[in-house]
Amino acid sequence: MPTRSWAIVAVLAVRTLSGQPVTVQGPQASVSVEELAARKAEIRASLEAKQAAKARTEAAALNKRIPDDPEVWMLLGESQLALGKIEEAEKSAQWMLDLKIGKADAEGWLFVAKIREAHKDYAGAMEVVTRAFEMTPVEKSADRAGILRFAARLAAKQGHAAEAARYRAEAIKAERR
């Protein structure tokens, strides 16, 4: 599957440079890049509105059309996790990571950390949160602050109050940058 993802990127690049319409081909239909971005934004909005069942339905439908998009797998997994379907979310996370060929971005690693947190593996979640933090550029201070708040929550759940306080203080500093 990863080879197919790179092939799609190559086709998109050639079509864009040649002025041809840009579409992403799935097994049953094609989706324009604009439509794909809009559908992902709708799913993200459903998740933010705490409409996990709606998000899951939308993400599953999009995943059927575009089964090799790591971000769609992540959205599907996030909706599954929000519904308490941890094992399904783990499978989606694994697909996402497999498709990214071990190159998951910070957002993907945070999703994996949420799954570990749901399993009460706080130390494992902290390990992954640390990886996400290290991958996040200093210029993205709001993102780094959010990651630090997540780390503070994990530290508190492990009974490390001083460490949690340190992470919260660092989050406040990051927000001010």
C-alpha positions in Angstrom: 0.0 0.0 0.0 2.7 2.6 0.8 4.0 2.3 -2.8 0.5 3.1 -4.0 0.4 6.3 -1.8 3.7 7.5 -3.4 2.3 6.7 -6.9 -0.7 8.9 -6.1 1.5 11.8 -5.0 3.4 11.5 -8.3 0.3 11.4 -10.4 -1.1 14.5 -8.5 2.2 16.4 -9.0 2.2 15.6 -12.8 -1.4 16.6 -13.2 -1.0 19.8 -11.2 2.1 20.8 -13.3 0.4 19.9 -16.6 -2.9 21.8 -15.7 -5.0 18.6 -15.7 -7.8 18.2 -13.2 -6.4 16.9 -9.9 -8.2 13.9 -8.4 -7.4 11.2 -5.9 -8.3 7.7 -7.2 -9.9 5.3 -4.7 -11.1 1.7 -5.5 -14.6 2.8 -6.1 -14.6 6.5 -7.1 -12.3 9.5 -7.5 -12.3 12.5 -5.3 -10.9 16.0 -6.1 -8.2 17.3 -3.8 -10.6 20.1 -2.9 -13.4 17.7 -2.1 -11.1 15.5 -0.1 -9.9 18.5 2.0 -13.5 19.6 2.5 -14.6 16.2 3.6 -11.7 15.9 6.1 -12.6 19.4 7.5 -16.2 18.3 7.9 -15.1 15.2 9.8 -12.8 17.2 12.0 -15.7 19.7 12.7 -17.9 16.8 13.7 -15.3 15.5 16.1 -14.8 19.0 17.6 -18.6 19.2 18.0 -18.5 15.9 20.0 -20.5 14.2 17.2 -18.3 11.1 17.2 -20.9 8.8 15.6 -21.4 11.2 12.7 -17.7 11.6 12.3 -17.2 7.8 12.3 -19.8 7.3 9.6 -18.3 10.1 7.5 -14.7 8.9 8.0 -15.6 5.3 7.2 -17.3 6.3 4.0 -14.4 8.4 3.0 -12.0 5.6 4.0 -13.8 3.2 1.6 -13.3 5.7 -1.2 -9.7 6.6 -0.3 -8.3 3.7 1.7 -4.6 4.8 1.5 -4.9 8.2 3.0 -3.2 8.2 6.5 -5.1 11.3 7.6 -8.5 9.6 6.9 -7.4 6.6 8.9 -6.5 9.0 11.7 -9.9 10.7 11.6 -11.6 7.3 11.6 -9.5 6.2 14.6 -10.2 9.4 16.5 -13.9 9.0 16.0 -13.7 5.3 17.1 -11.7 6.4 20.2 -14.3 9.0 21.0 -16.9 6.3 20.9 -14.9 4.1 23.3 -14.0 1.6 20.6 -10.4 1.4 21.6 -9.4 -1.8 19.7 -10.9 -0.4 16.5 -9.0 2.9 17.0 -5.8 0.9 17.5 -6.2 -0.8 14.2 -6.9 2.5 12.5 -3.8 4.0 14.1 -1.7 1.0 12.9 -3.0 1.5 9.3 -2.2 5.2 9.6 1.3 4.6 10.8 1.9 1.8 8.2 0.8 4.1 5.4 3.2 6.8 6.6 6.0 4.3 6.5 7.1 5.0 10.0 7.1 8.8 9.4 4.0 9.8 11.4 3.6 13.4 12.1 3.2 14.9 15.5 -0.6 14.8 15.2 -0.5 11.1 14.4 1.7 10.4 17.4 -0.7 12.3 19.6 -3.5 10.1 18.4 -1.4 7.0 19.3 -0.8 8.7 22.7 -4.6 9.1 23.2 -5.0 5.4 22.6 -2.3 4.5 25.1 -3.9 6.8 27.6 -7.3 5.1 27.1 -5.5 1.8 28.0 -4.1 3.6 31.1 -0.6 3.1 29.7 0.4 6.6 30.9 4.1 6.0 30.6 3.8 4.7 27.1 1.6 7.7 26.2 4.2 10.0 27.7 6.9 8.4 25.5 4.8 9.1 22.4 3.9 12.6 23.5 7.6 13.3 23.9 8.1 12.2 20.3 5.3 14.5 19.1 6.8 17.4 21.0 10.2 16.9 19.5 8.7 16.8 16.0 6.8 20.1 16.5 8.7 23.2 15.3 9.3 25.9 17.9 7.4 28.3 15.7 4.2 26.3 16.4 4.0 27.6 19.9 0.2 26.9 20.3 0.7 23.3 19.2 3.6 22.9 21.5 1.6 24.3 24.4 -1.2 21.8 23.7 1.3 19.0 23.8 2.8 20.2 27.0 -0.7 20.3 28.6 -1.3 16.7 27.4 2.1 15.8 29.0 1.0 17.6 32.3 -2.2 15.5 32.3 -0.3 12.3 31.8 2.2 13.2 34.5 -0.6 14.0 36.9 -2.2 10.6 36.2 1.0 8.9 37.1 1.1 10.8 40.4 4.0 13.1 39.4 2.6 16.4 40.6 5.9 18.4 40.4 6.5 17.2 36.8 2.8 18.0 35.9 3.3 21.5 37.3 6.5 22.0 35.3 4.7 21.0 32.1 1.8 23.3 32.8 4.3 26.2 33.4 6.1 25.4 30.1 2.7 25.4 28.3 2.0 28.9 29.6 5.4 30.1 28.4 4.8 28.5 25.0 1.4 30.2 24.6 3.0 33.6 25.3 5.6 33.2 22.4 
